[in-house]
Amino acid sequence: MPNREAKDAEEAKALADIEEYGCHILYVLEDDEHPPFAYSVGIEHNFGVPELVVIGLKPELSMTIINEYCRRVRSGERFSVGERASGFLGGGFDCQFGAVHPDHYPEHFGWDIWFYDGPDFRIVQLIFPTTSGIWPWDAEADEWVRQRQPLLDQPPLPP
């Protein structure tokens, strides 16, 4: 584990989860500018694969998806950017793994920056279609879909 000493109960819980379960999961509530999102801390350290972020879903489903990813990479499965995978969402829907541009790290992944002592980690985004099978990049995707699940593969736009 990176040389981390817990300074408070939250940090102690994160370190204990990473050691016991393979990762700690953070859920960030929606605000005026961003939809809710959840991300992992510790997966790259424990299994040598990128951390995972899921955007726009409820806490329980987001955490279930990240736990499933952790379980699958622990058992040796590997996923690549651009790859489609099943078994993360119910209903037989595939998901796709997307790149995350490092310029998003400071605003979105503070606990990873704390754990890895800087931006020296990888993270991928699990992207999912609507229940109608529309992906955020599809021409048919409306503005709500695009805002609810922004793609993080490009640097953020300047304010």
N, C-alpha and C positions, 0 to 999 in steps of 0.2 A: 504494500500500500504506500502511496506517496507519503512523505514524512509530514503527517498531519497530526496536530494535537487539537482536540476539541476545546473551544473557548466557552461553549455554552451547551445547553441541553439539546438544542436543534442540531448542532454540529456533531455531538456525541451520537445522536440517533442516526444521522446520515452515515457516519463511519461504521456503526454497528450493523445497519442494514446492508451496506456494501460488503461487509465481511460475511454476514450470515446468509443473505439472499442473492448476492452477486451485484446488486445495485440498490440505489435509493431513488425514489421517484418524487419529483416535485410537480405540483399542479399549480399553475398560475391563473388566477381569476381574470375574467374579461375586464377590460377597461375601455375608455372612450376610443382608443386608437387600435387596440389589438383584441382578437378573439381569445378565448381561453386556450391554454396549451399545457401539455405535460411533457417532461423530459427526464431522461435517466442520468444518473451519476454513478460511475464505477464500472460500467460494462466494459469499456475499452481497457481499463486497468486489469480487470479480472479475466477477460476472454480475448483480448487483442482485436476486437472489432469495434466499429463506431458506436457511440452513444445513439439514442433514438429520441426524436421529438415527434409528437402527435399534436396537431392543431385543430381546434374547433369542435372537439367532442366533449361529452360530459366526463366528470372525474372518474367514475367507476369504469367506464369503457376505455378511457385513455390508459388507466393503470393496468387494466386487464391486457391490453395490447402490448404495453411495455413489458409486463411480466412474461407474456408469451414469447416475445422477442428474446428476452433474457434466458428463458428456459430453452429455447431452440438453439441459441448460440452456445449456451453451456454444453449442449449435447453434440456440438460440432457443426451445426448447420451454419452456412455463411450466405450473406445476401450482398448484392452489388447495386450500385446506383443504376437506375433504369430497369432493374429486374422486377418482374411481377411475382407476387407470392400469394398463396391462399392460406386460410386458417387463422387470420388475425381478426377478421370481422365475420359475424354470422351471416347467414343468407347466401353463402357461396360467393360472396364478392371478393375479387382479388384486390390487392393493394399494390402500390408501386413504391419503390425506394427512390427518393430524390436527394440530390446534393444540397448541402447547406453552406452558403458562402460565409467565410470567417468574419466578415464585417457585421454579421448578425450576432456573433457571440457575446459582445459586451451587454447588449440590451436584453437578450433572451436567456443566456446560459450562465448566470453568475455563479451558481453552485459548482458547475463544472470548472469554471475558471478558478474558484477557490480550491477545489479538490486537486486539480492538476497544476496548481500554482502558476496559472497563466493560460493562454489560449492554445496550448500544445496538446490538443485532443481533436478527435474527429467526431462528427455527428451527422446522422442522416435523418431525413424526414420521411415518415410513413404517410404516403398520400393515398387517399381513398376516393372512390367515385360517389356520386349521389345514389340514392336508392333506385333512380332511373338509369344508372350506369353512365352518368355524365361526369367526366373528369374536369378538374379546375381549368385545364388548358384547352378544353374543347370549345369550339365556337358557340355551341348551345349553352355553355355555362353562363348563368346570369351573374350580375354584380354581387348578389348576396353570397353565392357559392364561392366566388373569387375572394371576397372579403372574409368569409368564414374560414377559408383554408388557403391563406396566402402561401405561395411557393417561395422558399427561402434560398433558391439556387443563385439568385442575383443579389448584388449589394443593395442595401436599402436605399430608397430614394431620399435625396436631401430634403430637409423640412421646408 
